[in-house]
Every structure is written in structure tokens, then in C-alpha cells.
């Protein structure tokens, strides 16, 4: 299997967005994801003054108010992506259970399930 054929997991929201945006550019969802990835790689590999300014703002070393409009767009995209990645990697149910808090969530079938700190769960009617 070549690296181009490797199975990769993609966030559902990105796949859904690619399925909507791809056909507008005569691309499949996969082609749209590839396109976005390549554009993102090209943007992040640039060590231009603008890129360094955005990185400085992300670190808190430069006030956001000093970014240009274009830099602000990149800053917002970076921030949204970083937040999304952290949220997807955090299991809030486990974290809250460790603190003794019950949580309620939808399961894959769309049913409300209560998850208790003792590890038990029950369907809510």
C-alpha cells in the first residue's frame, strides 16, 4: 500500500465541509481535504514576517490589535483549529466523573444517556 492509499481518520466536521465545498470546485470530498491540507502546509511552512507576527500573537507576545486584517484571519483560523484539536482530544465525561459529577450525552443512536461517576450508565426517557 502506498502512502497515498493509507487509511486516515478525518474529523467528521471537516469531511462534511469538504463534501459541501468540494463540488463547488469540481473536487471530491477527498480532493477538497487534500487541497486544504496542501494550502495549510504551504501557509504554515512560510516563515514570512506576517507568519512570525501571527505566531507571536498566538504566544501572547504581540497584541491582536497590531495584526493586519489578513493576519487576523490566519490568527482566527489557527485559534479555531487549536481549540478544536484540544476539544477533540479531551474526554470531559471521564474528567467530570473523576470529580464525582454525572453527565448526560447522546449515544450513537441519538438516545440520552446518563453517565455516573461510578462507571454505570442509564438511558433517560
Phi and psi in radians as a Rosetta constraint file:
Dihedral C 1 N 2 CA 2 C 2 CIRCULARHARMONIC -1.381 0.35
Dihedral N 2 CA 2 C 2 N 3 CIRCULARHARMONIC 2.872 0.35
Dihedral C 2 N 3 CA 3 C 3 CIRCULARHARMONIC -1.113 0.35
Dihedral N 3 CA 3 C 3 N 4 CIRCULARHARMONIC -0.449 0.35
Dihedral C 3 N 4 CA 4 C 4 CIRCULARHARMONIC -1.239 0.35
Dihedral N 4 CA 4 C 4 N 5 CIRCULARHARMONIC -0.323 0.35
Dihedral C 4 N 5 CA 5 C 5 CIRCULARHARMONIC -1.787 0.35
Dihedral N 5 CA 5 C 5 N 6 CIRCULARHARMONIC 0.082 0.35
Dihedral C 5 N 6 CA 6 C 6 CIRCULARHARMONIC -1.135 0.35
Dihedral N 6 CA 6 C 6 N 7 CIRCULARHARMONIC 2.388 0.35
Dihedral C 6 N 7 CA 7 C 7 CIRCULARHARMONIC -1.314 0.35
Dihedral N 7 CA 7 C 7 N 8 CIRCULARHARMONIC 2.271 0.35
Dihedral C 7 N 8 CA 8 C 8 CIRCULARHARMONIC -2.326 0.35
Dihedral N 8 CA 8 C 8 N 9 CIRCULARHARMONIC 2.411 0.35
Dihedral C 8 N 9 CA 9 C 9 CIRCULARHARMONIC -1.474 0.35
Dihedral N 9 CA 9 C 9 N 10 CIRCULARHARMONIC 2.393 0.35
Dihedral C 9 N 10 CA 10 C 10 CIRCULARHARMONIC -2.211 0.35
Dihedral N 10 CA 10 C 10 N 11 CIRCULARHARMONIC 2.455 0.35
Dihedral C 10 N 11 CA 11 C 11 CIRCULARHARMONIC -0.998 0.35
Dihedral N 11 CA 11 C 11 N 12 CIRCULARHARMONIC 2.384 0.35
Dihedral C 11 N 12 CA 12 C 12 CIRCULARHARMONIC -1.023 0.35
Dihedral N 12 CA 12 C 12 N 13 CIRCULARHARMONIC -0.665 0.35
Dihedral C 12 N 13 CA 13 C 13 CIRCULARHARMONIC -1.170 0.35
Dihedral N 13 CA 13 C 13 N 14 CIRCULARHARMONIC -0.617 0.35
Dihedral C 13 N 14 CA 14 C 14 CIRCULARHARMONIC -1.212 0.35
Dihedral N 14 CA 14 C 14 N 15 CIRCULARHARMONIC -0.723 0.35
Dihedral C 14 N 15 CA 15 C 15 CIRCULARHARMONIC -1.095 0.35
Dihedral N 15 CA 15 C 15 N 16 CIRCULARHARMONIC -0.750 0.35
Dihedral C 15 N 16 CA 16 C 16 CIRCULARHARMONIC -1.099 0.35
Dihedral N 16 CA 16 C 16 N 17 CIRCULARHARMONIC -0.761 0.35
Dihedral C 16 N 17 CA 17 C 17 CIRCULARHARMONIC -1.128 0.35
Dihedral N 17 CA 17 C 17 N 18 CIRCULARHARMONIC -0.699 0.35
Dihedral C 17 N 18 CA 18 C 18 CIRCULARHARMONIC -1.140 0.35
Dihedral N 18 CA 18 C 18 N 19 CIRCULARHARMONIC -0.624 0.35
Dihedral C 18 N 19 CA 19 C 19 CIRCULARHARMONIC -1.170 0.35
Dihedral N 19 CA 19 C 19 N 20 CIRCULARHARMONIC -0.495 0.35
Dihedral C 19 N 20 CA 20 C 20 CIRCULARHARMONIC -1.448 0.35
Dihedral N 20 CA 20 C 20 N 21 CIRCULARHARMONIC -0.799 0.35
Dihedral C 20 N 21 CA 21 C 21 CIRCULARHARMONIC -1.365 0.35
Dihedral N 21 CA 21 C 21 N 22 CIRCULARHARMONIC -0.607 0.35
Dihedral C 21 N 22 CA 22 C 22 CIRCULARHARMONIC -0.926 0.35
Dihedral N 22 CA 22 C 22 N 23 CIRCULARHARMONIC -0.933 0.35
Dihedral C 22 N 23 CA 23 C 23 CIRCULARHARMONIC -1.043 0.35
Dihedral N 23 CA 23 C 23 N 24 CIRCULARHARMONIC -0.460 0.35
Dihedral C 23 N 24 CA 24 C 24 CIRCULARHARMONIC -1.118 0.35
Dihedral N 24 CA 24 C 24 N 25 CIRCULARHARMONIC -0.443 0.35
Dihedral C 24 N 25 CA 25 C 25 CIRCULARHARMONIC -1.964 0.35
Dihedral N 25 CA 25 C 25 N 26 CIRCULARHARMONIC 0.299 0.35
Dihedral C 25 N 26 CA 26 C 26 CIRCULARHARMONIC 1.026 0.35
Dihedral N 26 CA 26 C 26 N 27 CIRCULARHARMONIC 0.726 0.35
Dihedral C 26 N 27 CA 27 C 27 CIRCULARHARMONIC -2.160 0.35
Dihedral N 27 CA 27 C 27 N 28 CIRCULARHARMONIC 2.633 0.35
Dihedral C 27 N 28 CA 28 C 28 CIRCULARHARMONIC -1.299 0.35
Dihedral N 28 CA 28 C 28 N 29 CIRCULARHARMONIC 2.986 0.35
Dihedral C 28 N 29 CA 29 C 29 CIRCULARHARMONIC -1.046 0.35
Dihedral N 29 CA 29 C 29 N 30 CIRCULARHARMONIC -0.740 0.35
Dihedral C 29 N 30 CA 30 C 30 CIRCULARHARMONIC -1.098 0.35
Dihedral N 30 CA 30 C 30 N 31 CIRCULARHARMONIC -0.778 0.35
Dihedral C 30 N 31 CA 31 C 31 CIRCULARHARMONIC -1.094 0.35
Dihedral N 31 CA 31 C 31 N 32 CIRCULARHARMONIC -0.651 0.35
Dihedral C 31 N 32 CA 32 C 32 CIRCULARHARMONIC -1.165 0.35
Dihedral N 32 CA 32 C 32 N 33 CIRCULARHARMONIC -0.732 0.35
Dihedral C 32 N 33 CA 33 C 33 CIRCULARHARMONIC -1.078 0.35
Dihedral N 33 CA 33 C 33 N 34 CIRCULARHARMONIC -0.749 0.35
Dihedral C 33 N 34 CA 34 C 34 CIRCULARHARMONIC -1.050 0.35
Dihedral N 34 CA 34 C 34 N 35 CIRCULARHARMONIC -0.764 0.35
Dihedral C 34 N 35 CA 35 C 35 CIRCULARHARMONIC -1.049 0.35
Dihedral N 35 CA 35 C 35 N 36 CIRCULARHARMONIC -0.877 0.35
Dihedral C 35 N 36 CA 36 C 36 CIRCULARHARMONIC -1.051 0.35
Dihedral N 36 CA 36 C 36 N 37 CIRCULARHARMONIC -0.708 0.35
Dihedral C 36 N 37 CA 37 C 37 CIRCULARHARMONIC -1.113 0.35
Dihedral N 37 CA 37 C 37 N 38 CIRCULARHARMONIC -0.743 0.35
Dihedral C 37 N 38 CA 38 C 38 CIRCULARHARMONIC -1.180 0.35
Dihedral N 38 CA 38 C 38 N 39 CIRCULARHARMONIC -0.693 0.35
Dihedral C 38 N 39 CA 39 C 39 CIRCULARHARMONIC -1.129 0.35
Dihedral N 39 CA 39 C 39 N 40 CIRCULARHARMONIC -0.778 0.35
Dihedral C 39 N 40 CA 40 C 40 CIRCULARHARMONIC -1.061 0.35
Dihedral N 40 CA 40 C 40 N 41 CIRCULARHARMONIC -0.743 0.35
Dihedral C 40 N 41 CA 41 C 41 CIRCULARHARMONIC -1.081 0.35
Dihedral N 41 CA 41 C 41 N 42 CIRCULARHARMONIC -0.768 0.35
Dihedral C 41 N 42 CA 42 C 42 CIRCULARHARMONIC -1.118 0.35
Dihedral N 42 CA 42 C 42 N 43 CIRCULARHARMONIC -0.735 0.35
Dihedral C 42 N 43 CA 43 C 43 CIRCULARHARMONIC -1.152 0.35
Dihedral N 43 CA 43 C 43 N 44 CIRCULARHARMONIC -0.808 0.35
Dihedral C 43 N 44 CA 44 C 44 CIRCULARHARMONIC -1.297 0.35
Dihedral N 44 CA 44 C 44 N 45 CIRCULARHARMONIC -0.330 0.35
Dihedral C 44 N 45 CA 45 C 45 CIRCULARHARMONIC -1.453 0.35
Dihedral N 45 CA 45 C 45 N 46 CIRCULARHARMONIC -0.214 0.35
Dihedral C 45 N 46 CA 46 C 46 CIRCULARHARMONIC -1.357 0.35
Dihedral N 46 CA 46 C 46 N 47 CIRCULARHARMONIC 2.240 0.35
Dihedral C 46 N 47 CA 47 C 47 CIRCULARHARMONIC -1.879 0.35
Dihedral N 47 CA 47 C 47 N 48 CIRCULARHARMONIC 0.859 0.35
Dihedral C 47 N 48 CA 48 C 48 CIRCULARHARMONIC -1.326 0.35
Dihedral N 48 CA 48 C 48 N 49 CIRCULARHARMONIC 2.983 0.35
Dihedral C 48 N 49 CA 49 C 49 CIRCULARHARMONIC -1.045 0.35
Dihedral N 49 CA 49 C 49 N 50 CIRCULARHARMONIC -0.738 0.35
Dihedral C 49 N 50 CA 50 C 50 CIRCULARHARMONIC -1.082 0.35
Dihedral N 50 CA 50 C 50 N 51 CIRCULARHARMONIC -0.743 0.35
Dihedral C 50 N 51 CA 51 C 51 CIRCULARHARMONIC -1.130 0.35
Dihedral N 51 CA 51 C 51 N 52 CIRCULARHARMONIC -0.733 0.35
Dihedral C 51 N 52 CA 52 C 52 CIRCULARHARMONIC -1.120 0.35
Dihedral N 52 CA 52 C 52 N 53 CIRCULARHARMONIC -0.617 0.35
Dihedral C 52 N 53 CA 53 C 53 CIRCULARHARMONIC -1.176 0.35
Dihedral N 53 CA 53 C 53 N 54 CIRCULARHARMONIC -0.725 0.35
Dihedral C 53 N 54 CA 54 C 54 CIRCULARHARMONIC -1.114 0.35
Dihedral N 54 CA 54 C 54 N 55 CIRCULARHARMONIC -0.780 0.35
Dihedral C 54 N 55 CA 55 C 55 CIRCULARHARMONIC -1.053 0.35
Dihedral N 55 CA 55 C 55 N 56 CIRCULARHARMONIC -0.700 0.35
Dihedral C 55 N 56 CA 56 C 56 CIRCULARHARMONIC -1.113 0.35
Dihedral N 56 CA 56 C 56 N 57 CIRCULARHARMONIC -0.701 0.35
Dihedral C 56 N 57 CA 57 C 57 CIRCULARHARMONIC -1.164 0.35
Dihedral N 57 CA 57 C 57 N 58 CIRCULARHARMONIC -0.683 0.35
Dihedral C 57 N 58 CA 58 C 58 CIRCULARHARMONIC -1.117 0.35
Dihedral N 58 CA 58 C 58 N 59 CIRCULARHARMONIC -0.580 0.35
Dihedral C 58 N 59 CA 59 C 59 CIRCULARHARMONIC -1.371 0.35
Dihedral N 59 CA 59 C 59 N 60 CIRCULARHARMONIC -0.241 0.35
Dihedral C 59 N 60 CA 60 C 60 CIRCULARHARMONIC 1.565 0.35
Dihedral N 60 CA 60 C 60 N 61 CIRCULARHARMONIC 0.198 0.35
Dihedral C 60 N 61 CA 61 C 61 CIRCULARHARMONIC -1.547 0.35
Dihedral N 61 CA 61 C 61 N 62 CIRCULARHARMONIC -0.186 0.35
Dihedral C 61 N 62 CA 62 C 62 CIRCULARHARMONIC -2.380 0.35
Dihedral N 62 CA 62 C 62 N 63 CIRCULARHARMONIC 2.246 0.35
Dihedral C 62 N 63 CA 63 C 63 CIRCULARHARMONIC -1.086 0.35
Dihedral N 63 CA 63 C 63 N 64 CIRCULARHARMONIC 2.434 0.35
Dihedral C 63 N 64 CA 64 C 64 CIRCULARHARMONIC -1.015 0.35
Dihedral N 64 CA 64 C 64 N 65 CIRCULARHARMONIC -0.538 0.35
Dihedral C 64 N 65 CA 65 C 65 CIRCULARHARMONIC -1.106 0.35
Dihedral N 65 CA 65 C 65 N 66 CIRCULARHARMONIC -0.301 0.35
Dihedral C 65 N 66 CA 66 C 66 CIRCULARHARMONIC -1.570 0.35
Dihedral N 66 CA 66 C 66 N 67 CIRCULARHARMONIC -0.045 0.35
Dihedral C 66 N 67 CA 67 C 67 CIRCULARHARMONIC -1.421 0.35
Dihedral N 67 CA 67 C 67 N 68 CIRCULARHARMONIC 2.550 0.35
Dihedral C 67 N 68 CA 68 C 68 CIRCULARHARMONIC -1.244 0.35
Dihedral N 68 CA 68 C 68 N 69 CIRCULARHARMONIC 2.981 0.35
Dihedral C 68 N 69 CA 69 C 69 CIRCULARHARMONIC -1.026 0.35
Dihedral N 69 CA 69 C 69 N 70 CIRCULARHARMONIC -0.771 0.35
Dihedral C 69 N 70 CA 70 C 70 CIRCULARHARMONIC -1.136 0.35
Dihedral N 70 CA 70 C 70 N 71 CIRCULARHARMONIC -0.725 0.35
Dihedral C 70 N 71 CA 71 C 71 CIRCULARHARMONIC -1.119 0.35
Dihedral N 71 CA 71 C 71 N 72 CIRCULARHARMONIC -0.629 0.35
Dihedral C 71 N 72 CA 72 C 72 CIRCULARHARMONIC -1.103 0.35
Dihedral N 72 CA 72 C 72 N 73 CIRCULARHARMONIC -0.650 0.35
Dihedral C 72 N 73 CA 73 C 73 CIRCULARHARMONIC -1.100 0.35
Dihedral N 73 CA 73 C 73 N 74 CIRCULARHARMONIC -0.782 0.35
Dihedral C 73 N 74 CA 74 C 74 CIRCULARHARMONIC -1.152 0.35
Dihedral N 74 CA 74 C 74 N 75 CIRCULARHARMONIC -0.736 0.35
Dihedral C 74 N 75 CA 75 C 75 CIRCULARHARMONIC -0.999 0.35
Dihedral N 75 CA 75 C 75 N 76 CIRCULARHARMONIC -0.837 0.35
Dihedral C 75 N 76 CA 76 C 76 CIRCULARHARMONIC -1.105 0.35
Dihedral N 76 CA 76 C 76 N 77 CIRCULARHARMONIC -0.721 0.35
Dihedral C 76 N 77 CA 77 C 77 CIRCULARHARMONIC -1.121 0.35
Dihedral N 77 CA 77 C 77 N 78 CIRCULARHARMONIC -0.747 0.35
Dihedral C 77 N 78 CA 78 C 78 CIRCULARHARMONIC -1.091 0.35
Dihedral N 78 CA 78 C 78 N 79 CIRCULARHARMONIC -0.786 0.35
Dihedral C 78 N 79 CA 79 C 79 CIRCULARHARMONIC -1.089 0.35
Dihedral N 79 CA 79 C 79 N 80 CIRCULARHARMONIC -0.838 0.35
Dihedral C 79 N 80 CA 80 C 80 CIRCULARHARMONIC -1.056 0.35
Dihedral N 80 CA 80 C 80 N 81 CIRCULARHARMONIC -0.725 0.35
Dihedral C 80 N 81 CA 81 C 81 CIRCULARHARMONIC -1.151 0.35
Dihedral N 81 CA 81 C 81 N 82 CIRCULARHARMONIC -0.788 0.35
Dihedral C 81 N 82 CA 82 C 82 CIRCULARHARMONIC -1.117 0.35
Dihedral N 82 CA 82 C 82 N 83 CIRCULARHARMONIC -0.717 0.35
Dihedral C 82 N 83 CA 83 C 83 CIRCULARHARMONIC -1.110 0.35
Dihedral N 83 CA 83 C 83 N 84 CIRCULARHARMONIC -0.806 0.35
Dihedral C 83 N 84 CA 84 C 84 CIRCULARHARMONIC -1.032 0.35
Dihedral N 84 CA 84 C 84 N 85 CIRCULARHARMONIC -0.738 0.35
Dihedral C 84 N 85 CA 85 C 85 CIRCULARHARMONIC -1.140 0.35
Dihedral N 85 CA 85 C 85 N 86 CIRCULARHARMONIC -0.714 0.35
Dihedral C 85 N 86 CA 86 C 86 CIRCULARHARMONIC -1.178 0.35
Dihedral N 86 CA 86 C 86 N 87 CIRCULARHARMONIC -0.711 0.35
Dihedral C 86 N 87 CA 87 C 87 CIRCULARHARMONIC -1.102 0.35
Dihedral N 87 CA 87 C 87 N 88 CIRCULARHARMONIC -0.720 0.35
Dihedral C 87 N 88 CA 88 C 88 CIRCULARHARMONIC -1.224 0.35
Dihedral N 88 CA 88 C 88 N 89 CIRCULARHARMONIC -0.391 0.35
Dihedral C 88 N 89 CA 89 C 89 CIRCULARHARMONIC -1.619 0.35
Dihedral N 89 CA 89 C 89 N 90 CIRCULARHARMONIC -0.103 0.35
Dihedral C 89 N 90 CA 90 C 90 CIRCULARHARMONIC -1.794 0.35
Dihedral N 90 CA 90 C 90 N 91 CIRCULARHARMONIC 2.257 0.35
Dihedral C 90 N 91 CA 91 C 91 CIRCULARHARMONIC -1.768 0.35
Dihedral N 91 CA 91 C 91 N 92 CIRCULARHARMONIC 1.642 0.35
Dihedral C 91 N 92 CA 92 C 92 CIRCULARHARMONIC -1.143 0.35
Dihedral N 92 CA 92 C 92 N 93 CIRCULARHARMONIC -0.564 0.35
Dihedral C 92 N 93 CA 93 C 93 CIRCULARHARMONIC -1.044 0.35
Dihedral N 93 CA 93 C 93 N 94 CIRCULARHARMONIC -0.819 0.35
Dihedral C 93 N 94 CA 94 C 94 CIRCULARHARMONIC -1.128 0.35
Dihedral N 94 CA 94 C 94 N 95 CIRCULARHARMONIC -0.722 0.35
Dihedral C 94 N 95 CA 95 C 95 CIRCULARHARMONIC -1.101 0.35
Dihedral N 95 CA 95 C 95 N 96 CIRCULARHARMONIC -0.785 0.35
Dihedral C 95 N 96 CA 96 C 96 CIRCULARHARMONIC -1.225 0.35
Dihedral N 96 CA 96 C 96 N 97 CIRCULARHARMONIC -0.652 0.35
Dihedral C 96 N 97 CA 97 C 97 CIRCULARHARMONIC -1.050 0.35
Dihedral N 97 CA 97 C 97 N 98 CIRCULARHARMONIC -0.676 0.35
Dihedral C 97 N 98 CA 98 C 98 CIRCULARHARMONIC -1.102 0.35
Dihedral N 98 CA 98 C 98 N 99 CIRCULARHARMONIC -0.420 0.35
Dihedral C 98 N 99 CA 99 C 99 CIRCULARHARMONIC -1.663 0.35
Dihedral N 99 CA 99 C 99 N 100 CIRCULARHARMONIC 0.092 0.35
Dihedral C 99 N 100 CA 100 C 100 CIRCULARHARMONIC 1.446 0.35
Dihedral N 100 CA 100 C 100 N 101 CIRCULARHARMONIC 0.361 0.35
Dihedral C 100 N 101 CA 101 C 101 CIRCULARHARMONIC -1.828 0.35
Dihedral N 101 CA 101 C 101 N 102 CIRCULARHARMONIC 2.306 0.35
Dihedral C 101 N 102 CA 102 C 102 CIRCULARHARMONIC -1.414 0.35
Dihedral N 102 CA 102 C 102 N 103 CIRCULARHARMONIC 2.572 0.35
Dihedral C 102 N 103 CA 103 C 103 CIRCULARHARMONIC -2.238 0.35
Dihedral N 103 CA 103 C 103 N 104 CIRCULARHARMONIC 2.817 0.35
Dihedral C 103 N 104 CA 104 C 104 CIRCULARHARMONIC -2.224 0.35
Dihedral N 104 CA 104 C 104 N 105 CIRCULARHARMONIC 2.351 0.35
Dihedral C 104 N 105 CA 105 C 105 CIRCULARHARMONIC -2.595 0.35
Dihedral N 105 CA 105 C 105 N 106 CIRCULARHARMONIC 2.827 0.35
Dihedral C 105 N 106 CA 106 C 106 CIRCULARHARMONIC -1.467 0.35
Dihedral N 106 CA 106 C 106 N 107 CIRCULARHARMONIC 2.378 0.35
Dihedral C 106 N 107 CA 107 C 107 CIRCULARHARMONIC -1.532 0.35
Dihedral N 107 CA 107 C 107 N 108 CIRCULARHARMONIC -3.088 0.35
Dihedral C 107 N 108 CA 108 C 108 CIRCULARHARMONIC -1.109 0.35
Dihedral N 108 CA 108 C 108 N 109 CIRCULARHARMONIC -0.361 0.35
Dihedral C 108 N 109 CA 109 C 109 CIRCULARHARMONIC -1.625 0.35
Dihedral N 109 CA 109 C 109 N 110 CIRCULARHARMONIC 0.079 0.35
Dihedral C 109 N 110 CA 110 C 110 CIRCULARHARMONIC 1.418 0.35
Dihedral N 110 CA 110 C 110 N 111 CIRCULARHARMONIC 0.251 0.35
Dihedral C 110 N 111 CA 111 C 111 CIRCULARHARMONIC -1.638 0.35
Dihedral N 111 CA 111 C 111 N 112 CIRCULARHARMONIC 2.510 0.35
Dihedral C 111 N 112 CA 112 C 112 CIRCULARHARMONIC -1.343 0.35
Dihedral N 112 CA 112 C 112 N 113 CIRCULARHARMONIC 2.238 0.35
Dihedral C 112 N 113 CA 113 C 113 CIRCULARHARMONIC -2.176 0.35
Dihedral N 113 CA 113 C 113 N 114 CIRCULARHARMONIC 2.309 0.35
Dihedral C 113 N 114 CA 114 C 114 CIRCULARHARMONIC -1.624 0.35
Dihedral N 114 CA 114 C 114 N 115 CIRCULARHARMONIC 2.220 0.35
Dihedral C 114 N 115 CA 115 C 115 CIRCULARHARMONIC -1.902 0.35
Dihedral N 115 CA 115 C 115 N 116 CIRCULARHARMONIC 2.123 0.35
Dihedral C 115 N 116 CA 116 C 116 CIRCULARHARMONIC -1.720 0.35
Dihedral N 116 CA 116 C 116 N 117 CIRCULARHARMONIC 2.728 0.35
Dihedral C 116 N 117 CA 117 C 117 CIRCULARHARMONIC -1.049 0.35
Dihedral N 117 CA 117 C 117 N 118 CIRCULARHARMONIC -0.426 0.35
Dihedral C 117 N 118 CA 118 C 118 CIRCULARHARMONIC -1.404 0.35
Dihedral N 118 CA 118 C 118 N 119 CIRCULARHARMONIC 0.036 0.35
Dihedral C 118 N 119 CA 119 C 119 CIRCULARHARMONIC 1.670 0.35
Dihedral N 119 CA 119 C 119 N 120 CIRCULARHARMONIC -0.115 0.35
Dihedral C 119 N 120 CA 120 C 120 CIRCULARHARMONIC -1.495 0.35
Dihedral N 120 CA 120 C 120 N 121 CIRCULARHARMONIC 2.810 0.35
Dihedral C 120 N 121 CA 121 C 121 CIRCULARHARMONIC -2.479 0.35
Dihedral N 121 CA 121 C 121 N 122 CIRCULARHARMONIC 2.664 0.35
Dihedral C 121 N 122 CA 122 C 122 CIRCULARHARMONIC -2.558 0.35
Dihedral N 122 CA 122 C 122 N 123 CIRCULARHARMONIC 2.546 0.35
Dihedral C 122 N 123 CA 123 C 123 CIRCULARHARMONIC -1.329 0.35
Dihedral N 123 CA 123 C 123 N 124 CIRCULARHARMONIC 2.390 0.35
Dihedral C 123 N 124 CA 124 C 124 CIRCULARHARMONIC -1.691 0.35
Dihedral N 124 CA 124 C 124 N 125 CIRCULARHARMONIC 2.430 0.35
